[in-house]
């Protein structure tokens, strides 16, 4: 969770490469950033999934953060192409996630609302 908070500070301070496109497969997904870097993650590799909001001075952007052991976290904004397909596949592949998470992180406006959606059993 500390790394998510650290990223929030970085995002507010400067522009990092941002995921702009997501493709979903049966066993995971692929995310492509605006710098051309593509990363593939399998559902079975994910250790934790967080959601949070970033205040963009007049509107909010909801993000998902995926933690995979021995890799940098992958953060995906809701304005990435394929985000809705990703969230549907994520909810289906990890049924312990509250299906109302998106609506819950929306309120109240402009609040960070950092929320743990999923944690693989056996992790601290």
Backbone as JSON Lines, residues from 0, in Angstrom:
{"i":0,"aa":"X","n":[0.83,-1.19,0.0],"ca":[0.0,0.0,0.0],"c":[0.88,1.25,0.0]}
{"i":1,"aa":"X","n":[2.04,1.19,0.64],"ca":[2.94,2.34,0.64],"c":[3.38,2.7,-0.76]}
{"i":2,"aa":"X","n":[3.6,1.68,-1.6],"ca":[4.04,1.96,-2.96],"c":[2.93,2.65,-3.77]}
{"i":3,"aa":"X","n":[1.67,2.32,-3.49],"ca":[0.56,2.99,-4.17],"c":[0.52,4.46,-3.74]}
{"i":4,"aa":"X","n":[0.67,4.72,-2.46],"ca":[0.69,6.1,-1.98],"c":[1.86,6.87,-2.57]}
{"i":5,"aa":"X","n":[3.02,6.2,-2.69],"ca":[4.18,6.83,-3.29],"c":[3.9,7.18,-4.75]}
{"i":6,"aa":"X","n":[3.24,6.27,-5.48],"ca":[2.91,6.55,-6.88],"c":[1.94,7.72,-6.98]}
{"i":7,"aa":"X","n":[0.99,7.81,-6.08],"ca":[0.06,8.93,-6.11],"c":[0.81,10.26,-6.01]}
{"i":8,"aa":"X","n":[1.81,10.32,-5.14],"ca":[2.61,11.54,-5.02],"c":[3.37,11.81,-6.31]}
{"i":9,"aa":"X","n":[3.93,10.75,-6.91],"ca":[4.69,10.91,-8.16],"c":[3.78,11.39,-9.27]}
{"i":10,"aa":"X","n":[2.58,10.8,-9.38],"ca":[1.65,11.2,-10.43],"c":[1.27,12.67,-10.31]}
{"i":11,"aa":"X","n":[1.13,13.11,-9.1],"ca":[0.79,14.52,-8.9],"c":[1.97,15.43,-9.23]}
{"i":12,"aa":"X","n":[3.2,14.94,-9.06],"ca":[4.38,15.76,-9.25],"c":[4.83,15.83,-10.71]}
{"i":13,"aa":"X","n":[4.74,14.74,-11.44],"ca":[5.19,14.73,-12.83],"c":[4.45,13.64,-13.61]}
{"i":14,"aa":"X","n":[4.54,13.72,-14.88],"ca":[3.84,12.77,-15.75],"c":[4.73,11.54,-15.99]}
{"i":15,"aa":"X","n":[4.27,10.38,-15.62],"ca":[4.96,9.11,-15.84],"c":[4.34,8.45,-17.07]}
{"i":16,"aa":"X","n":[5.03,7.46,-17.66],"ca":[4.37,6.7,-18.73],"c":[3.03,6.18,-18.22]}
{"i":17,"aa":"X","n":[2.02,6.27,-19.06],"ca":[0.65,5.95,-18.64],"c":[0.07,4.88,-19.55]}
{"i":18,"aa":"X","n":[-0.59,3.89,-18.93],"ca":[-1.25,2.85,-19.71],"c":[-2.38,3.48,-20.49]}
{"i":19,"aa":"X","n":[-2.39,3.23,-21.8],"ca":[-3.43,3.81,-22.65],"c":[-4.3,2.75,-23.32]}
{"i":20,"aa":"X","n":[-3.88,1.48,-23.27],"ca":[-4.65,0.42,-23.93],"c":[-4.49,-0.89,-23.16]}
{"i":21,"aa":"X","n":[-5.61,-1.59,-22.97],"ca":[-5.61,-2.87,-22.28],"c":[-6.32,-3.89,-23.15]}
{"i":22,"aa":"X","n":[-5.71,-5.06,-23.29],"ca":[-6.33,-6.19,-23.98],"c":[-6.46,-7.33,-22.99]}
{"i":23,"aa":"X","n":[-7.63,-7.96,-22.95],"ca":[-7.89,-9.03,-22.01],"c":[-7.85,-10.37,-22.73]}
{"i":24,"aa":"X","n":[-7.22,-11.34,-22.08],"ca":[-7.17,-12.71,-22.56],"c":[-7.81,-13.6,-21.51]}
{"i":25,"aa":"X","n":[-8.02,-14.85,-21.81],"ca":[-8.66,-15.77,-20.87],"c":[-7.88,-15.87,-19.56]}
{"i":26,"aa":"X","n":[-6.55,-15.9,-19.64],"ca":[-5.75,-16.11,-18.44],"c":[-5.07,-14.84,-17.92]}
{"i":27,"aa":"X","n":[-5.43,-13.66,-18.48],"ca":[-4.83,-12.43,-18.0],"c":[-5.08,-11.27,-18.94]}
{"i":28,"aa":"X","n":[-4.15,-10.33,-18.93],"ca":[-4.31,-9.15,-19.79],"c":[-2.96,-8.58,-20.16]}
{"i":29,"aa":"X","n":[-2.98,-7.71,-21.16],"ca":[-1.79,-7.02,-21.64],"c":[-2.09,-5.53,-21.6]}
{"i":30,"aa":"X","n":[-1.15,-4.74,-21.07],"ca":[-1.32,-3.3,-20.96],"c":[-0.19,-2.6,-21.72]}
{"i":31,"aa":"X","n":[-0.56,-1.62,-22.54],"ca":[0.41,-0.87,-23.33],"c":[0.41,0.58,-22.87]}
{"i":32,"aa":"X","n":[1.6,1.11,-22.61],"ca":[1.76,2.49,-22.15],"c":[1.98,3.43,-23.33]}
{"i":33,"aa":"X","n":[1.82,4.72,-23.06],"ca":[2.01,5.72,-24.1],"c":[3.46,5.83,-24.58]}
{"i":34,"aa":"X","n":[4.38,5.19,-23.87],"ca":[5.78,5.15,-24.33],"c":[6.08,3.9,-25.16]}
{"i":35,"aa":"X","n":[5.02,3.11,-25.45],"ca":[5.17,1.92,-26.29],"c":[5.5,0.64,-25.55]}
{"i":36,"aa":"X","n":[5.73,0.7,-24.25],"ca":[6.05,-0.48,-23.45],"c":[4.78,-1.29,-23.19]}
{"i":37,"aa":"X","n":[4.87,-2.6,-23.43],"ca":[3.74,-3.49,-23.18],"c":[4.11,-4.48,-22.1]}
{"i":38,"aa":"X","n":[3.16,-4.74,-21.23],"ca":[3.38,-5.68,-20.13],"c":[2.2,-6.63,-20.06]}
{"i":39,"aa":"X","n":[2.49,-7.91,-19.88],"ca":[1.44,-8.93,-19.79],"c":[1.42,-9.5,-18.37]}
{"i":40,"aa":"X","n":[0.21,-9.64,-17.83],"ca":[0.04,-10.18,-16.48],"c":[-1.02,-11.29,-16.53]}
{"i":41,"aa":"X","n":[-0.71,-12.4,-15.9],"ca":[-1.68,-13.5,-15.77],"c":[-2.44,-13.31,-14.46]}
{"i":42,"aa":"X","n":[-3.73,-13.66,-14.48],"ca":[-4.54,-13.52,-13.26],"c":[-3.9,-14.29,-12.12]}
{"i":43,"aa":"X","n":[-3.32,-15.46,-12.4],"ca":[-2.74,-16.31,-11.37],"c":[-1.49,-15.7,-10.72]}
{"i":44,"aa":"X","n":[-0.87,-14.7,-11.35],"ca":[0.34,-14.06,-10.83],"c":[0.04,-12.93,-9.86]}
{"i":45,"aa":"X","n":[-1.16,-12.42,-9.89],"ca":[-1.48,-11.21,-9.13],"c":[-1.55,-11.51,-7.64]}
{"i":46,"aa":"X","n":[-0.81,-10.71,-6.87],"ca":[-0.79,-10.85,-5.42],"c":[-1.83,-9.94,-4.75]}
{"i":47,"aa":"X","n":[-1.94,-8.7,-5.26],"ca":[-2.91,-7.74,-4.72],"c":[-3.44,-6.85,-5.83]}
{"i":48,"aa":"X","n":[-4.68,-6.4,-5.63],"ca":[-5.28,-5.4,-6.52],"c":[-5.85,-4.29,-5.63]}
{"i":49,"aa":"X","n":[-5.48,-3.06,-5.96],"ca":[-6.0,-1.87,-5.28],"c":[-6.76,-1.02,-6.28]}
{"i":50,"aa":"X","n":[-7.63,-0.19,-5.75],"ca":[-8.23,0.88,-6.53],"c":[-8.09,2.17,-5.75]}
{"i":51,"aa":"X","n":[-8.05,3.27,-6.46],"ca":[-7.93,4.59,-5.84],"c":[-8.33,5.64,-6.85]}
{"i":52,"aa":"X","n":[-8.49,6.87,-6.35],"ca":[-8.84,8.0,-7.21],"c":[-7.76,9.05,-7.13]}
{"i":53,"aa":"X","n":[-7.54,9.72,-8.26],"ca":[-6.63,10.87,-8.31],"c":[-7.46,12.09,-8.67]}
{"i":54,"aa":"X","n":[-7.32,13.12,-7.84],"ca":[-8.01,14.4,-8.07],"c":[-7.24,15.15,-9.16]}
{"i":55,"aa":"X","n":[-7.91,15.42,-10.26],"ca":[-7.28,16.11,-11.4],"c":[-7.79,17.55,-11.52]}
{"i":56,"aa":"X","n":[-8.07,18.15,-10.37],"ca":[-8.47,19.57,-10.31],"c":[-9.72,19.85,-11.14]}
{"i":57,"aa":"X","n":[-10.8,19.24,-10.76],"ca":[-12.09,19.46,-11.43],"c":[-12.78,18.16,-11.78]}
{"i":58,"aa":"X","n":[-12.03,17.09,-11.84],"ca":[-12.6,15.76,-12.07],"c":[-11.67,14.73,-11.45]}
{"i":59,"aa":"X","n":[-12.17,13.53,-11.24],"ca":[-11.39,12.43,-10.67],"c":[-11.1,11.4,-11.75]}
{"i":60,"aa":"X","n":[-9.99,10.69,-11.58],"ca":[-9.68,9.52,-12.42],"c":[-9.51,8.34,-11.47]}
{"i":61,"aa":"X","n":[-10.27,7.29,-11.73],"ca":[-10.18,6.07,-10.94],"c":[-9.11,5.19,-11.57]}
{"i":62,"aa":"X","n":[-8.28,4.59,-10.72],"ca":[-7.17,3.74,-11.16],"c":[-7.28,2.37,-10.53]}
{"i":63,"aa":"X","n":[-6.7,1.39,-11.2],"ca":[-6.46,0.07,-10.63],"c":[-4.96,-0.12,-10.54]}
{"i":64,"aa":"X","n":[-4.5,-0.74,-9.46],"ca":[-3.09,-1.06,-9.28],"c":[-2.96,-2.56,-9.05]}
{"i":65,"aa":"X","n":[-2.12,-3.2,-9.84],"ca":[-1.9,-4.64,-9.75],"c":[-0.5,-4.9,-9.23]}
{"i":66,"aa":"X","n":[-0.4,-5.66,-8.13],"ca":[0.9,-6.06,-7.59],"c":[1.19,-7.49,-8.0]}
{"i":67,"aa":"X","n":[2.35,-7.68,-8.6],"ca":[2.83,-8.99,-9.01],"c":[4.21,-9.16,-8.38]}
{"i":68,"aa":"X","n":[4.48,-10.3,-7.71],"ca":[5.78,-10.48,-7.07],"c":[6.94,-10.25,-8.04]}
{"i":69,"aa":"X","n":[7.97,-9.57,-7.52],"ca":[9.22,-9.32,-8.24],"c":[9.06,-8.5,-9.51]}
{"i":70,"aa":"X","n":[7.98,-7.71,-9.59],"ca":[7.76,-6.81,-10.72],"c":[7.27,-5.48,-10.18]}
{"i":71,"aa":"X","n":[7.45,-4.42,-10.96],"ca":[6.87,-3.14,-10.59],"c":[5.36,-3.24,-10.65]}
{"i":72,"aa":"X","n":[4.7,-2.49,-9.78],"ca":[3.23,-2.45,-9.83],"c":[2.8,-1.89,-11.17]}
{"i":73,"aa":"X","n":[1.64,-2.33,-11.62],"ca":[1.07,-1.81,-12.86],"c":[-0.18,-1.02,-12.48]}
{"i":74,"aa":"X","n":[-0.21,0.25,-12.88],"ca":[-1.32,1.14,-12.57],"c":[-2.04,1.48,-13.87]}
{"i":75,"aa":"X","n":[-3.36,1.3,-13.87],"ca":[-4.15,1.5,-15.09],"c":[-5.28,2.48,-14.79]}
{"i":76,"aa":"X","n":[-5.34,3.59,-15.56],"ca":[-6.4,4.58,-15.35],"c":[-7.68,4.16,-16.07]}
{"i":77,"aa":"X","n":[-8.79,4.68,-15.59],"ca":[-10.08,4.34,-16.19],"c":[-10.25,4.87,-17.6]}
{"i":78,"aa":"X","n":[-9.43,5.82,-18.02],"ca":[-9.56,6.32,-19.38],"c":[-8.73,5.52,-20.4]}
{"i":79,"aa":"X","n":[-8.07,4.45,-19.95],"ca":[-7.35,3.57,-20.87],"c":[-8.36,2.79,-21.71]}
{"i":80,"aa":"X","n":[-8.09,2.67,-22.99],"ca":[-8.97,1.89,-23.87],"c":[-8.98,0.44,-23.37]}
{"i":81,"aa":"X","n":[-10.18,-0.1,-23.18],"ca":[-10.32,-1.48,-22.7],"c":[-10.49,-1.61,-21.2]}
{"i":82,"aa":"X","n":[-10.52,-0.46,-20.47],"ca":[-10.63,-0.51,-19.0],"c":[-11.9,-1.24,-18.55]}
{"i":83,"aa":"X","n":[-13.03,-0.96,-19.19],"ca":[-14.28,-1.61,-18.79],"c":[-14.24,-3.12,-19.01]}
{"i":84,"aa":"X","n":[-13.61,-3.54,-20.1],"ca":[-13.46,-4.97,-20.37],"c":[-12.54,-5.59,-19.33]}
{"i":85,"aa":"X","n":[-11.47,-4.86,-18.97],"ca":[-10.56,-5.33,-17.93],"c":[-11.29,-5.51,-16.61]}
{"i":86,"aa":"X","n":[-12.1,-4.53,-16.2],"ca":[-12.77,-4.64,-14.91],"c":[-13.77,-5.78,-14.89]}
{"i":87,"aa":"X","n":[-14.46,-6.01,-16.0],"ca":[-15.4,-7.13,-16.08],"c":[-14.65,-8.46,-15.95]}
{"i":88,"aa":"X","n":[-13.53,-8.58,-16.65],"ca":[-12.73,-9.82,-16.59],"c":[-12.12,-9.99,-15.2]}
{"i":89,"aa":"X","n":[-11.67,-8.9,-14.6],"ca":[-11.1,-8.95,-13.25],"c":[-12.15,-9.42,-12.24]}
{"i":90,"aa":"X","n":[-13.35,-8.86,-12.33],"ca":[-14.41,-9.27,-11.42],"c":[-14.77,-10.74,-11.6]}
{"i":91,"aa":"X","n":[-14.72,-11.22,-12.83],"ca":[-15.05,-12.62,-13.1],"c":[-13.93,-13.56,-12.64]}
{"i":92,"aa":"X","n":[-12.69,-13.18,-12.85],"ca":[-11.57,-14.06,-12.52],"c":[-11.22,-14.04,-11.03]}
{"i":93,"aa":"X","n":[-11.64,-13.02,-10.32],"ca":[-11.42,-12.92,-8.87],"c":[-12.76,-12.63,-8.2]}
{"i":94,"aa":"X","n":[-13.59,-13.68,-8.05],"ca":[-14.97,-13.49,-7.58],"c":[-15.09,-12.95,-6.16]}
{"i":95,"aa":"X","n":[-14.0,-12.89,-5.4],"ca":[-14.09,-12.33,-4.05],"c":[-14.13,-10.81,-4.05]}
{"i":96,"aa":"X","n":[-13.87,-10.2,-5.21],"ca":[-13.94,-8.74,-5.31],"c":[-15.39,-8.29,-5.28]}
{"i":97,"aa":"X","n":[-15.66,-7.28,-4.47],"ca":[-17.0,-6.69,-4.39],"c":[-17.33,-6.09,-5.76]}
{"i":98,"aa":"X","n":[-18.39,-6.54,-6.38],"ca":[-18.74,-6.08,-7.72],"c":[-19.13,-4.61,-7.76]}
{"i":99,"aa":"X","n":[-19.36,-3.99,-6.62],"ca":[-19.73,-2.57,-6.54],"c":[-18.52,-1.67,-6.26]}
{"i":100,"aa":"X","n":[-17.31,-2.21,-6.35],"ca":[-16.11,-1.45,-5.98],"c":[-15.99,-0.13,-6.73]}
{"i":101,"aa":"X","n":[-16.31,-0.12,-8.01],"ca":[-16.14,1.09,-8.81],"c":[-17.02,2.23,-8.27]}
{"i":102,"aa":"X","n":[-18.26,1.9,-7.96],"ca":[-19.19,2.91,-7.47],"c":[-18.82,3.37,-6.06]}
{"i":103,"aa":"X","n":[-18.25,2.46,-5.27],"ca":[-17.85,2.82,-3.91],"c":[-16.62,3.74,-3.9]}
{"i":104,"aa":"X","n":[-15.67,3.52,-4.8],"ca":[-14.48,4.37,-4.84],"c":[-14.81,5.76,-5.41]}
{"i":105,"aa":"X","n":[-15.9,5.86,-6.14],"ca":[-16.32,7.15,-6.71],"c":[-16.67,8.18,-5.65]}
{"i":106,"aa":"X","n":[-17.24,7.74,-4.54],"ca":[-17.78,8.66,-3.53],"c":[-16.92,8.66,-2.28]}
{"i":107,"aa":"X","n":[-16.71,9.76,-1.64],"ca":[-17.11,11.09,-2.07],"c":[-16.15,11.63,-3.15]}
{"i":108,"aa":"X","n":[-16.59,12.6,-3.91],"ca":[-15.74,13.17,-4.95],"c":[-14.43,13.72,-4.37]}
{"i":109,"aa":"X","n":[-13.38,13.62,-5.15],"ca":[-12.06,14.18,-4.87],"c":[-11.35,13.56,-3.67]}
{"i":110,"aa":"X","n":[-11.88,12.49,-3.1],"ca":[-11.19,11.76,-2.04],"c":[-10.41,10.61,-2.67]}
{"i":111,"aa":"X","n":[-9.24,10.32,-2.14],"ca":[-8.38,9.28,-2.69],"c":[-9.04,7.89,-2.66]}
{"i":112,"aa":"X","n":[-9.67,7.54,-1.55],"ca":[-10.39,6.28,-1.39],"c":[-9.56,5.04,-1.75]}
{"i":113,"aa":"X","n":[-8.32,5.02,-1.35],"ca":[-7.47,3.85,-1.59],"c":[-8.09,2.64,-0.93]}
{"i":114,"aa":"X","n":[-8.36,1.59,-1.75],"ca":[-9.08,0.41,-1.28],"c":[-8.41,-0.85,-1.79]}
{"i":115,"aa":"X","n":[-8.18,-1.8,-0.9],"ca":[-7.67,-3.11,-1.29],"c":[-8.85,-3.93,-1.81]}
{"i":116,"aa":"X","n":[-8.79,-4.35,-3.07],"ca":[-9.87,-5.13,-3.67],"c":[-9.62,-6.63,-3.55]}
{"i":117,"aa":"X","n":[-8.36,-7.01,-3.63],"ca":[-8.02,-8.44,-3.67],"c":[-6.64,-8.64,-3.08]}
{"i":118,"aa":"X","n":[-6.52,-9.7,-2.3],"ca":[-5.22,-10.13,-1.79],"c":[-5.2,-11.64,-1.78]}
{"i":119,"aa":"X","n":[-4.19,-12.2,-2.46],"ca":[-4.08,-13.65,-2.54],"c":[-3.94,-14.21,-1.13]}
{"i":120,"aa":"X","n":[-4.68,-15.27,-0.85],"ca":[-4.66,-15.89,0.48],"c":[-3.24,-16.31,0.85]}
{"i":121,"aa":"X","n":[-2.92,-16.13,2.14],"ca":[-1.6,-16.5,2.62],"c":[-0.62,-15.35,2.61]}
{"i":122,"aa":"X","n":[-1.06,-14.17,2.12],"ca":[-0.2,-12.98,2.11],"c":[-0.54,-12.1,3.28]}
{"i":123,"aa":"X","n":[0.44,-11.35,3.75],"ca":[0.21,-10.46,4.9],"c":[-0.48,-9.19,4.47]}
